[in-house]
Every structure is written in C-alpha cells, then in structure tokens.
Amino acid sequence: MPIDWPPYSPDLNPIKHVWKRLKELVYQLHPEFEDLKENEADKELAKAWIKEAWDAIDMDFIGGLLDSIPRRRLAVRRAGGWYTKY
C-alpha cells in the first residue's frame, strides 16, 4: 500500500532531534569531548561518553517526538508538502 506522502516534504523523521539531543548531552556531560585526539584510547573514551549520554536521554523526550508525528504530518500536508514551523 503506497504512502500518501507530499512530494516536497521536509524530513519528518524524529531521529534528527534525537541526534541533536545526544550531541548536546555529550558536550554537557563532557565539555572536554572536543579535545579528544585521533587515537584508540580517546576513541574508546568517546564511545563510553556517547553511551553515557545516550542513557541520559529522557524517554519522555522520545515519546514527545513520537507523539508529534501526526501534528507534523498534518502541518506538512496543509503546507502542500513544503516546510512548516516544525
């Protein structure tokens, strides 16, 4: 069954907001993240910090993003497939 999707709709995938929140949390928890070097020890440290930030993402935040999908979809449809305030 094909999806009735506007031809020019922006990305409605909420994951872009999750990535943004993850990045914010990494730098909030570990401002020194930007000082890491390109070596194995720092790569492992970065992985650990990213996992820590991932675990700190509030599930209510995720739920809110999922709950917003019908509103976003409606806004895009009303905008004829073009960008909206979302």
Backbone as CSV, one residue per row, in Angstrom:
resi,resn,N_x,N_y,N_z,CA_x,CA_y,CA_z,C_x,C_y,C_z
1,MET,0.854,-1.177,0.000,0.000,0.000,0.000,0.895,1.234,0.000
2,PRO,0.810,2.072,-1.008,1.677,3.257,-1.071,1.293,4.274,0.009
3,ILE,2.279,5.009,0.447,2.071,6.061,1.440,1.739,7.347,0.711
4,ASP,0.691,8.016,1.155,0.324,9.314,0.585,1.244,10.360,1.203
5,TRP,2.359,10.638,0.544,3.411,11.492,1.094,3.599,12.704,0.201
6,PRO,3.563,13.905,0.759,3.764,15.100,-0.075,5.117,15.048,-0.794
7,PRO,5.175,15.479,-2.036,6.403,15.350,-2.817,7.572,16.197,-2.335
8,TYR,7.327,17.296,-1.643,8.418,18.169,-1.220,8.542,18.256,0.296
9,SER,8.039,17.256,0.985,8.030,17.341,2.447,9.452,17.326,3.000
10,PRO,9.677,18.088,4.060,10.966,18.000,4.745,11.053,16.669,5.472
11,ASP,12.222,16.355,5.965,12.396,15.113,6.700,11.555,15.161,7.970
12,LEU,10.594,14.272,8.077,9.734,14.224,9.251,10.216,13.202,10.268
13,ASN,11.347,12.615,10.022,11.882,11.602,10.918,12.375,12.246,12.208
14,PRO,11.838,11.843,13.357,12.225,12.473,14.622,13.661,12.157,15.055
15,ILE,14.333,11.255,14.371,15.678,10.872,14.798,16.647,12.047,14.737
16,LYS,16.422,13.012,13.836,17.331,14.166,13.761,17.315,14.945,15.072
17,HIS,16.178,14.966,15.745,16.088,15.644,17.037,16.786,14.839,18.137
18,VAL,16.740,13.525,17.997,17.430,12.663,18.969,18.937,12.850,18.831
19,TRP,19.443,12.903,17.594,20.880,13.124,17.374,21.315,14.457,17.965
20,LYS,20.481,15.484,17.773,20.807,16.808,18.315,20.880,16.755,19.838
21,ARG,19.906,16.092,20.452,19.888,15.986,21.915,21.088,15.182,22.409
22,LEU,21.446,14.113,21.703,22.602,13.309,22.079,23.872,14.154,22.069
23,LYS,24.048,14.934,21.019,25.227,15.800,20.922,25.262,16.813,22.060
24,GLU,24.105,17.420,22.353,24.036,18.376,23.461,24.438,17.730,24.778
25,LEU,23.939,16.525,25.014,24.246,15.838,26.270,25.714,15.436,26.366
26,VAL,26.289,14.985,25.260,27.714,14.620,25.285,28.542,15.820,25.730
27,TYR,28.287,16.976,25.128,29.072,18.165,25.466,28.713,18.733,26.839
28,GLN,27.478,18.523,27.270,27.084,18.963,28.606,27.780,18.109,29.672
29,LEU,27.790,16.806,29.468,28.407,15.893,30.432,29.932,15.917,30.365
30,HIS,30.461,16.124,29.157,31.917,16.069,28.939,32.360,17.184,28.000
31,PRO,32.457,18.421,28.491,32.875,19.527,27.625,34.253,19.295,27.001
32,GLU,35.034,18.457,27.621,36.375,18.156,27.108,36.331,17.214,25.894
33,PHE,35.129,16.821,25.481,34.978,15.929,24.332,35.698,16.468,23.100
34,GLU,35.611,17.771,22.890,36.227,18.366,21.697,37.749,18.292,21.716
35,ASP,38.334,18.012,22.880,39.793,17.933,22.989,40.343,16.527,22.735
36,LEU,39.459,15.564,22.478,39.922,14.202,22.247,40.758,14.130,20.964
37,LYS,41.690,13.211,20.971,42.592,13.020,19.826,42.156,11.811,19.008
38,GLU,42.784,11.655,17.835,42.510,10.526,16.949,43.394,9.337,17.317
39,ASN,43.183,8.798,18.516,43.917,7.593,18.902,42.926,6.609,19.511
40,GLU,43.350,5.371,19.656,42.440,4.316,20.117,41.899,4.576,21.522
41,ALA,42.738,5.069,22.410,42.299,5.324,23.786,41.194,6.376,23.812
42,ASP,41.381,7.459,23.059,40.371,8.516,23.032,39.108,8.072,22.296
43,LYS,39.255,7.217,21.284,38.073,6.693,20.593,37.225,5.853,21.552
44,GLU,37.881,5.068,22.374,37.160,4.258,23.362,36.485,5.155,24.394
45,LEU,37.182,6.210,24.800,36.609,7.165,25.746,35.392,7.852,25.127
46,ALA,35.501,8.240,23.870,34.378,8.872,23.174,33.180,7.934,23.117
47,LYS,33.419,6.673,22.807,32.323,5.701,22.773,31.637,5.606,24.127
48,ALA,32.419,5.562,25.180,31.853,5.462,26.529,31.028,6.701,26.860
49,TRP,31.528,7.872,26.510,30.806,9.114,26.791,29.523,9.213,25.979
50,ILE,29.568,8.755,24.748,28.374,8.776,23.901,27.322,7.820,24.466
51,LYS,27.753,6.648,24.895,26.819,5.699,25.514,26.219,6.289,26.789
52,GLU,27.029,6.977,27.569,26.549,7.622,28.791,25.481,8.668,28.454
53,ALA,25.737,9.463,27.435,24.781,10.485,27.023,23.506,9.833,26.487
54,TRP,23.662,8.755,25.727,22.501,8.037,25.190,21.602,7.557,26.335
55,ASP,22.220,7.011,27.364,21.455,6.526,28.516,20.783,7.666,29.276
56,ALA,21.284,8.879,29.123,20.732,10.037,29.828,19.557,10.686,29.084
57,ILE,19.314,10.261,27.851,18.185,10.830,27.108,16.894,10.378,27.773
58,ASP,16.064,11.349,28.101,14.805,11.094,28.788,13.808,10.443,27.829
59,MET,13.207,9.348,28.252,12.237,8.657,27.401,10.993,9.524,27.140
60,ASP,10.705,10.476,28.017,9.602,11.400,27.758,9.918,12.281,26.540
61,PHE,11.198,12.595,26.357,11.628,13.353,25.182,11.328,12.547,23.916
62,ILE,11.703,11.267,23.930,11.454,10.381,22.788,9.952,10.257,22.549
63,GLY,9.210,10.047,23.616,7.762,9.925,23.492,7.129,11.171,22.916
64,GLY,7.617,12.335,23.336,7.100,13.591,22.805,7.351,13.723,21.310
65,LEU,8.524,13.281,20.882,8.823,13.321,19.445,7.877,12.403,18.672
66,LEU,7.672,11.210,19.189,6.771,10.274,18.516,5.341,10.800,18.502
67,ASP,4.933,11.399,19.604,3.586,11.967,19.673,3.397,13.128,18.699
68,SER,4.487,13.797,18.336,4.386,14.959,17.446,4.251,14.578,15.975
69,ILE,4.476,13.335,15.628,4.465,12.941,14.218,3.131,13.244,13.536
70,PRO,1.979,12.894,14.120,0.722,13.229,13.419,0.545,14.732,13.212
71,ARG,0.930,15.550,14.182,0.817,17.002,14.026,1.750,17.501,12.930
72,ARG,2.949,16.972,12.899,3.919,17.378,11.877,3.419,16.997,10.483
73,ARG,2.917,15.776,10.386,2.427,15.308,9.096,1.272,16.186,8.601
74,LEU,0.371,16.519,9.501,-0.751,17.385,9.143,-0.258,18.767,8.711
75,ALA,0.716,19.307,9.426,1.260,20.623,9.080,1.888,20.606,7.689
76,VAL,2.604,19.535,7.365,3.232,19.425,6.043,2.164,19.295,4.964
77,ARG,1.138,18.536,5.261,0.054,18.389,4.272,-0.630,19.730,4.029
78,ARG,-0.858,20.477,5.107,-1.501,21.789,4.973,-0.609,22.771,4.211
79,ALA,0.698,22.572,4.326,1.651,23.447,3.631,1.907,22.963,2.211
80,GLY,1.154,21.987,1.766,1.307,21.482,0.403,2.624,20.776,0.173
81,GLY,3.197,20.217,1.239,4.455,19.490,1.107,5.684,20.335,1.354
82,TRP,5.486,21.614,1.621,6.620,22.488,1.862,6.930,22.566,3.339
83,TYR,7.932,23.324,3.687,8.379,23.420,5.071,7.332,24.089,5.958
84,THR,7.395,23.726,7.221,6.485,24.259,8.225,7.310,24.833,9.370
85,LYS,6.638,25.237,10.421,7.342,25.747,11.612,8.054,24.635,12.360
86,TYR,7.646,23.406,12.161,8.234,22.298,12.904,9.645,22.080,12.507
